[in-house]
Amino acid sequence: MPSVAPWGAADREVPLVAREALEAPYVLLSFQHPEVARSARAGQFVMIKPSASSDPLLRRPFSVLHADPAADTFTLFVKPVGPGSAGLAALRVGERARCLGPLGRPFRAPSPERDALLVAGGYGIAPFLLLCRELGREGRSARVFYGGRRTADLQLRERFAELGVPLVAATEDGSLGHAGRVTEALEAHLDGASRPSELLACGPDAMLHAVARIAARRGLPAQVSLDPWMGCGVGTCLGCVVRTQEADAPRPRYRCACTEGPVFDAASVLWPGESESFARARGAAV
């Protein structure tokens, strides 16, 4: 039986029901978990690990890529990096994982008066497929900026094409799309935009900080999904604390990314190297 937490997440032993190998080392894994399948929103995540493994001891967080309420399944986009993601990627159909979710605060729907620009770096693309589906159900659209070091890092670009979502690719080695960083492609688009925009970003910290700077400089609202180390996913271990500085607050606050995020207002995040006064002034300008 599942253990259901008061905030709506459920802790279940879940079977892997489908496995789709993409270009190595990426893989799509679908698990059966009714609560995640029925209620997960874009930007939320699960804490998960193979049931039969004690290495690692703790579960790892993964953004929900897709949720299918009719089948009670959800899908993760996994790139093996450490023992947690490698163990998960090695699961075979029928094997089980221990999964707690859905967790965290999702992306807020952008204002209808603004163009939704989704900025992803590498496997930070995961929450945006679900977000595009959510916006599509409301008759709204988005534009995706998808960056990586090389073409092989942009594994999900065809999934957005299937949804009719325009996508701008950027690769640092110039093998596909814009040759350079994805934030450069974003700025080029903003330079010629005829409507105001809202930025939503997920990816490496350096990219998120760059998006926050772009938003502040142009006076645009922005949301960023942060990925600090997480041990529990429920605010107990305090391993994922993020420093924030609201414009009207006298001093920084410390927020758990797992329960008060992982999605934050970019203007409130106190990025490494920023002073509190600079962050306060930047937040007030947006």
N, C-alpha and C positions, 0 to 999 in steps of 0.2 A: 504494500500500500504506500502511496506517496505521503510525504510529510508536507502539509500545506502551511506556509507561513502567513502571518496576518496581513502582510502587504500584497498578497495575491500570488506570490511566487510559489512553486511547488518543487520539492526535492524528490526526484524519481530515479529509479534504475530504468534506463531507456534502451531499447534495441536500435541498432543501426539497420535501417530498412533499405537504404540505397546508397551506393558509392559511385561517384563519377570521377574518374581520373582525368584531369586536364593536362596541359603540357607540364612536365615534371618541373618542380615538385608539388604543384598545386593540386588540390582535390576538393570536390564537393561532397559533403557528408550529410545525409538526411536521417533524422532520428524521430521516433514516435514519442511525442510528449504533448498531451492535450492542452495543458495550460499555456505552454509557450505557443503552440500552433494557433490557439484561439485569441490570445490577447497580446502577443508581442508587437511592439511598435518600433518603427525605424529609429535606430540609435540605442535600443535596449540590447542586453547581452545575456548570456548564460554562463554559469561557472560549471565546467565539465571536465571529466577525466575518465580514462578507461576503468571499468569496474574491477578488472582482474589485476590491475597494476598498482604497486605501491611506490613506483617511481614515475613522476614526482608524488610526494605525499599530498600536496595541495592541488586543488583544481585550478584550471586556467580559464580566463575570461575570453569569450568569443562573441562578436557581434552576430546578431541574427540576420542572415542574408535573405531568407524567404520563409514565409509561414503559410501553411495550407490547412485551414481549419477543417475542411471536408475530410481530409485524410488523417488529421491529428498529427501532422508532421511539421518539422521545421528543418531548415538547411543551413549549414555553416560552410564558409569558404576558408579552407585551411592551407597554410603554408608551413611545413615542418621547419621549425627553427631550433627549439630546444626539446628536452625530453617530454614535456607536456604535449606540445603540438605534434611531435613525432609519434608519440604513442597513440594519439587520437587518429592521426592520418593512417596508421597501420591497421586500424580496426577493419575487420571483414564483416560483410552483411550477416546479421544474426547475432553478432557479438554485442556486448552491452557497455554502456557508460553510465556513470553517476552524474546527474544533471540537475542543477538548481536554476530556475528561471520562470518567467522573465524578470530581469533585474534592471535597475537604473532608470534614469529619466530620459525620455526620447527627445528627438528633435521636435521643436515646435514648427507647425506649418507656417511657412513664410506668409507675409501679408499679400493678399490678392493684388494689391497695387504695385507689387515689386516682382521682378523676374527672379526666380529661384535658381541660383548658380551653385552647383554642388562641386566641391573641389576635393579630389581624392588622390592620395599617394599610395601606390602599391596595394596591399590588401586592406587599406583603409577604404576601399571602394565598397566593402561589404554592406554597410547600412543603407547605401543609396539605392540599391535595387528595390528594397522594400519601400523606401521613401517615394520613389518614382511611381510605384504601384499605388501607394496611398494617395498621392497627388492626382494620379490618373482617375481614381474612383471619384474624385471631386471635380473632374473635368478640367484639371489644371496640368500644366506642363513644367518641365525643368530643363536645364542644360547642364551637362556633366563635363567637368574638366578632369581628365584621368591621366596621372603622371606616373612614371617609373623610370628605372635606369635603362631598360631596354624593352623591346616589343614583348618579350616573353613575360614581363611583369604585368602586362595589361590583359589578363586572361578573360575578363568578363565583358569586354567591350561589345561583343556580339549580342549579349543578353540585353543590353540597352537598345541596340538597333532593333531587336525583336519587339520592343515596347514602343518603338517610334520616338525614342528620346534622343535628341541631338547630342553628340559626344565629341569633344575636342581632345585628341590624344597628344601627349607630350612625352618624349623620351630623351634622357640626358645624352645617350649616344647617337641621337638623330636617326634611329632606325625606323621610327614611325611618328608621323605628325610633326608637331613643333619640336625643333631641336633645342632642348634646354629644359628648364624647370617649368613645372605646370603653372606656377604662379606668374611666370612671364606670359604664358598664353592667356591666363585670366586677365591680366592687366591690359593686354592688347584688345581683348573683347570689351572690357569696361571703357576703354578710350573711345570706342565707337558706339557704345550702347545708347539707345534712344529713350529707354525707360529706366527708372531707378531699380536697383538690384538689392537682394539680400544674399549673403554668402553663408554657406553651410559647408564645413570642412571636417575631414577625418583622414588621419595619416600621421606621418612622423612629426615630432614636436617642432622641428625647424620649419617645416612647411606650415604648420598651424600658426606659429608665431608670425611667419611672413604674411599669411592671410589676415591675421589680426592687425598687422601694421597697414596693410592695404586698405582694410575696412576703415580704420581710424583716419587715415590720410584722406580718404574720399568721403568720410561721413556716412558710411554704410553700416547697417546692422549686420552682425555676423555671429554665428554659432559654431563652436568647435567641440569635437568629441575627443576628449583626452584619454590617454592610454598609460597611466602610471601603473606600477606594479600593484597587483591585487592579490591578497591572500585568501580573503573570505567572501567578498562580494556583498556583505550585509552590514558593513560599518563597524565591525567589531575589532579587527586587527589594526586599523588605522594605517595600513601600509600604503594606501592610495591617496593620502591627504594632498590637497592642492591649495596653494595660497591664492586668495582672491582679494581684490581691492575695489570696493564699490566707490563710485564717485563721491557719494555723500557720507562715507564712513570715515572716522578719524584714524582707523588703523586696519591692517589686513585681517582677514578671517581665514580660518583653515576649514576646508570642506572635504568631505569624503567623496571621491569620484564615483564610488560604487553606489552610493545612495543619494547624493546631491548632484551627481552627474550621471554618466560621463560627459553629457552635453552641457556646456557652459556658454554663457554670453562671453564672446571673445574679449569684449572691452573690460570685463571684470577680472580676467586672469592676470595674475602677477607673474609675468614671464621671467625666466632667469636673466639676471643682468639689469632688470628694470628697477628703478627706484619707486617707492610708494607714491611720491608726489607726481612722478611722471605718469604712472598708471592711473592715478586719480584724475589728472588732467585729460588724459587720453579718453577715459570712460565718459567724462563730461562732454567731450566734443562729439560723441556719436549720438 
